[in-house]
Amino acid sequence: MSANDTEPLDLATLRARIDEIDLRIQELISERARYAGQVGRAKGKLAAAVDYYRPEREAQVLRRVVDRNQGPLSDEVLVRLYREIMSACLAQQEPLKIGYLGPEGTHSQQAVYKHFGHSVHGLPLSSIEEVFQEVEAGNADFGVVPVENSSQGTIQSTLDMFLTSQVKICGEVELRVHQHLLSRSGRMEDIERVYSHPQSFAQCRAWLRQHLPKAETIPVASNAEAARRARNADDAAAIAGASAATVYGLRIVAGPIEDRPDNTTRFLVLGRELFTPSGHDRTSLLVFIRDQPGALYDVLAPFARHGLSMNRIESRPSYTGRWQYAFFIDVEGHAQDAAMQKALAELAGFAQDVKLLGSYPVAIP
């Protein structure tokens, strides 16, 4: 008899059926883990865990999970479950080392776990620059850095690092960001000053103006640093994620307090190599242009001619000369796609330089 049959089952029978299913699930997870280990051995003796990780393969598996889903669990829940299973299976070889903007309790750490699962070794670092450096030096297998927020725009410090760094983009994460007001006492009336990252202040500007108009706002390097400072005094508070309350022993005074209900931050996953297509990819480019009339049109036209949709374009000073600019461009497709190769060949003909930052799977919804 299936769960869809009309005849009701008594509680003892229902629990027995669930126990049977749990047993089968555990057996299948163990079987999957054994096959994952065989895949690792089939690849031969590799240097480290990073050599076994393939983001394009993982994206394909998760997309099939979404395509197969007929409920009652949501796509988000199933993707999270499968991500953790794959994370644990990969960690049989050796846990991946993932650098992120620390300390513990930041949204960057949440993005790490959302993309890689919890069976990784997180490396909290003091700055975005240090995340790039540790990945490039090989001390971290991958890194996760914020690149843009849906309400506050681009994180310029991340883009600027690509001007000189040789790291590659090999993935992206979209994280729904909820901000909370945290304090030691948990009382709004005690708060005289609020610590947070400037981006978080910007995301909560209207709420602060309405509820804490007289409080001093003090920017710090990260929301976790804000939480660390707030735990030292009853008249201090921090804006941070709910997880920071647990990490730093604070109480949630209010939340979510972000001004926009769709507040989302996009993170980039940094690595040291390019990966093969997953079937639904995005390519990021850094284009240095010559100072001449129609230069921007010349940059954009090849993508239009070859039917490639551009998702984003951002200009930054190139630091190669006064009034010289570089364009960061995101385009749908993979660098190995025929249309993309034709567009890049045309682009190279008149751009001063074209740097392929990465071709990587589009974030799983």
N, C-alpha and C positions, 0 to 999 in steps of 0.2 A: 504494500500500500504506500502511495506517495504522499507528500505533504499537501498535495492539491486535492486529494480525495475528500469527499464530503463527510464521510463518517468520522466523527471526532475521536481523538485518541486520549486515553487517560494520561495523567501527568507522569506516572512511572514509565509508561511506554515511550512517551516523548523524550524523556531524559535518556532512556536506553538507546533510542535512535540517534540522539545527539552524540552519545558516547561512541557509538559505532562509527559515525561520520568523523569524529575527532581522531579516532584511531586510523582511519583511512587517510585523512589529511596528513597526519604525522608521518605515516609510512611513505606517502608520495613526496613529502618535503625531503625526507631522508634520501629517497631514491634520486630526487633531483640533485641534491647535494653531491651524491656519489658520481652522477654523470657530469656535473660541473667540475669535479676533481679530475675525471678522465679527460675532459676537454683541456684542462690545464696541462696534463701530462702529454696529451697529443701534440701540444704546441712545442714540446721540447723543453729543455732546461733554459728558462728565461731568467733575466737578471733580478727582477723584483715584481711586486704585486702590480705595479703600474703597467707592466708588459702584458698582463692578462685582461686588463680592463678595456672594453670596447664600447664606447658610448653609442655608436650607431646600432649595434646589435641590441643593446639594452632598450633603446628607443623603439625599435621594431617590436620587441616583446611586449612593451607596455602599450603600444598602439593596438596590438591584437587583443590585449586584455580589455581595452575600452570598446573595441569593435564587437567583441563577444558578449559584453555585459548586457543582460536583460533584467537586472534588478534582482532582489530588492535593494542591494547595496549600491551606493552611488559610484560613478566612475572614479571620483577622488579617493574614496575609501579603498576600492580595489587596487588602484595604482599604488597607493601607499603600502598596502599589504604585500604586493608583488615586489615593490622596490626593496622592502626589508628582507624578503626571501632571497632576492638576488644579491643583496649586500652581504648577507650572512654566508651565502655560498661562495662568493668571491673571497671573503675573509679567511676561508680555509687555507688559501695559499699564504696570505699575509695581509693584514689590514692596510688599506690605502691611507696615506698621510695627506690630509687636506688642510691647506692653509686658509685662514679667513681673517677678516678684520675683527679682532677681539676687543676686550676679553670675553669670557663666557657670558652668555645671556643676550648676545646681540642678534639682530635679525639676520646678519650674515651667517651666524651659526645655525639658525633655523633653516636657511637656504641650503647649507651644506647637508643637513639631515634630510631635507626634502628631496634633494637630487641624488645623494649617495646612500641614503639609509643610515642607520645608527651603528653599523658594524665597521666603522672607519675610525681612524685616529685623528681627531681634530687638533690643529695647531693654531691657537689664538695668537695673532700677531698685532703689532702696535699701529700699523698704518697700511693703507692700500699699497704704497710703494714697497713695503716689506713683503707683502704677499707676492707681488711680481718678482721680487728679488729671490725669494726662497724657492719659488717654482723654477725660475731660470737656473738657479744654482743646483737644482736637484735635491734640495733638502725637503721639499714638499712634492708629492706626486702630482697634485693638482692644487689649484687655488680657486676661491670663490670671492668675487668682488662686486659691489653694486655698480650699475652703470646708468640707470635712469629710474625716475619715479613718475607715476602717472599724473601726479598733480604738481610736482616741483621740477620736472625736467631732468636734464642730464647731470650726472656727477662728473664734473670737468676733470677732477684729479685722476679719475680712471682713464679717460680718453687720453690725457696728456702722457700717461705712462707708455702707451703704445707707440709714441713717437720715437722712443729710444729702445724699448724692450724688444726682445726676440721671442717672447712667449706667444703661443697660439691660442685662439679661442676654440674650445672643443665642446662647448655646451652652453645652455642658458637655463635659467630658473626664473619663474615668475612667482613671487610670494605676496599673497594678500597680507598687507601690513596693518595690524591693529596696534594703536598706541594706548598706553594706560598711564595714569598718574599714580605714582607709587610713593609711599613715605613710611617712616618708622612708626609713627603713631597711628596712621590711618585716618587722621582727622583733617578735613579741608581747612578748618579755621586756624590750624597751627602753622600753615605754610606761608613763609615770607619770601622764599627764593626757590627757583626751579632750575634744575640742571638737565641738559639734554644736548644731543647733537643738533647742529643748526638745521639740518633737513627735517628733523622731527618737530622742532619749533615751528617751522614753516607749515608743516602738515596739520598743526593744531592751533594755528594763530587765532582763529575766530573763537574757539573754545576757551583759550586762555584769556582772551579779551573779555569774554562774558563772565567767566567764573573766577578768575584770579587777576583782575585788572591791576592790582597794586603790587603783585609779586615780582621780584627781580628775576629776570631770565638770564641764566649764565650758560653760554655754550661750552661744550667739552668735546673731546675727540670721539666719543662713542656713547651710546645709551647705557651700555654696561658700566662705563666709567661714571656716568651720571648716577646710576644706582649705587655704586660703591660710595660716592660722596654723600648721597642722601641718607645712607644708613647711619651716619655719624651724628645727626642732629634731628630733633623733633620738628624744627622750623624749616627743614629742607625737604624737597621732593624731587622726583625724577620722572621724566617721560621716557618710557621704555616698553618693551614687550612684556606680556604677563609672565613669561618664563623668568625674567630678571627678578621678579618678586621672590620666587622660590630660591633662586641662586644666592641672592643677597639678603634674604631674611626681611623683606619689606611687605607692607600690606598694600593692597590695591584700594586706592581712594576713589577712583572713578575710571570708567573705561567701557568700551573704546571711546576715545576722545578725538580721533582724527576728524577733520572737517568734511572730508569726502568719503562716502560709504564704499567707493570702489578703489580706495587707496592701495596701489600695488607697486612693488619695486621689482625691477628686472635685474637679475644678477648674471654675470658671465662666469663660466667655468674656464679656468686657464690651465693649459698644459704645455707640452714641449713639442708636440707633433700634430700633423693633420691626419684626419681619419677619413675613411671611405664613406660614400653616401649612405644615408639611412632610408631615403625615399621621400622625406619631407624635411628639407634642410634650408638653412639660411647661410649666406656668405657675407662676411664683414671685410671691408676694404678700407685702406688708407691711401688716398690719392693726393699727391703733391702736384699742383698745377703751375704752369708757366703764367706769368703776369701778362696777359694779352686779351684783347676783346673777344667775347664769346667763350671764354675758357670754361665757365660753369656749364654752358650748353653742350660744349664738346664732351664734358665728363658724363652728362646724363644721357645724351642721344644714343650711344651704343646699346644701352640697356633697353631703351624703348624700341629700337629697331629689331631687337632679337626677342621681344615679348617678355622681358624680365621685369617683374614688379619690384619697385624700390620701396622698402619699408621705412627708411630713415636716412636723413642726411644732416650732418652737423659740421660746421667749420670751426677750426681752431688755429691759432698762430702756429706756424711750423717751426719757429725758432731757427730757421735757416737764413733769415734776413728780414729786414724791416718790411712790414706789410706783406709778408709772404704767408700763405695759408695752406693748410691741408684739410681735406674733406674726409670725414668718416662716413661711410656709406654701408647700409645694410640692404641686401638684395635677396629676393627669394630664389632658391636653387643652390646647387653645389658647384664648386669650382671644377669638378670633373664632368659636369653636364656639357653637352655640345654647345648649346646656346650661350652658356656662361663663358666657355672658352673662346668663342668667337667675339663676344663683347669685350672680354679682357684683352684680346689681341688688338682690337681696334683702339681701345683705350690706351694701350701702351704706346701707340703710334704718336700721340700728341701730349700725353701727360708727362710731367717731369719725372715722376716715379710712381709706381703702383705697388703697394705692399699688401699681400694677402694675409689678413689677420686670422682668418679661420673659416672653415665650412663645417657646420655642425647641426645636429638635429634641433628643430624647432621645439620649444618647451612643450611638454605634454600637458594638456589642459587639466 
